[in-house]
Amino acid sequence: MKYTKEEMDVIAERIVELLNEKEEMRLGKIAKVLIHSGLVESSYEVDKVLKYRKDLFVSPKMGIWTLSETE
């Protein structure tokens, strides 16, 4: 599914909210929450949003996403 920049920003805002609560999460857990809330249809789409907003999110080698320090 293709998303507009505005839709991707809404999804990114929700991911920021999740990471503010939990501090760090794996991609699968982020995807599960967003899929159940109806914002995305697959983890691939979540991955695209995380990579689209590289300024907000950091992924260490272990695959756990966190908010960047510059936020």
N, C-alpha and C positions, 0 to 999 in steps of 0.2 A: 504494500500500500504506500502511496506517495503522500507526504505531508507537506503543508505549506510551512513557511518559516514561522508563522504565528502559532500553528499547531505544535511544531517542534519546540517552540519556546514554552508553551503551556506544559508540555510533557517534561521539559527540563525543569520547570518550576516545581512540579510535583516530585521529581527526583531530588531536588534540593531539599524540599520539605522532609522527605524520607530520610535523607542523609543527615539532616539536622537532628532528627530524632534518634537515629541509630549510630551515627558517626561513620560507620562503614558497612557496606553490604556487597554481597556477590551479585553478579549480573543476573543469575537465575532468580534470586529472591526479589530483586528490583522488578524484573519482568513479571514475575508472578503477581505482585501487588498491582502493577499497572494493567495487566491483562484482566484481572478480576474487577478493576475499577472501570474497564471499558475504554481506556485511553489508547491502548495498542493491541495488536493481535498476535505478536510474537516477540521472542527475545531478540531476534535479529533487528527488529525495529527499535528496540530499546538501545541496542548496541550502536545503531546509527545515530541516535539522538545524543548518546554519551560522547561519541566521537565528533559530532557536529559542534558540541559545546565544550571543546577542549579547555577553554578558559575557566570553566567551572569545576570540572571533574578530573581526578587523578586516578589512574589505575596502576598500582604497583604490580610487579611480576606475578604475585600470587593470585591476581584476578579479583581482588577486593577493591571496589570503587569507594573513593572518599571525595569530599569537597576539597578544592584547591585552597591554598592558604591566602590567595589574593582576593577571594570573594568578599 
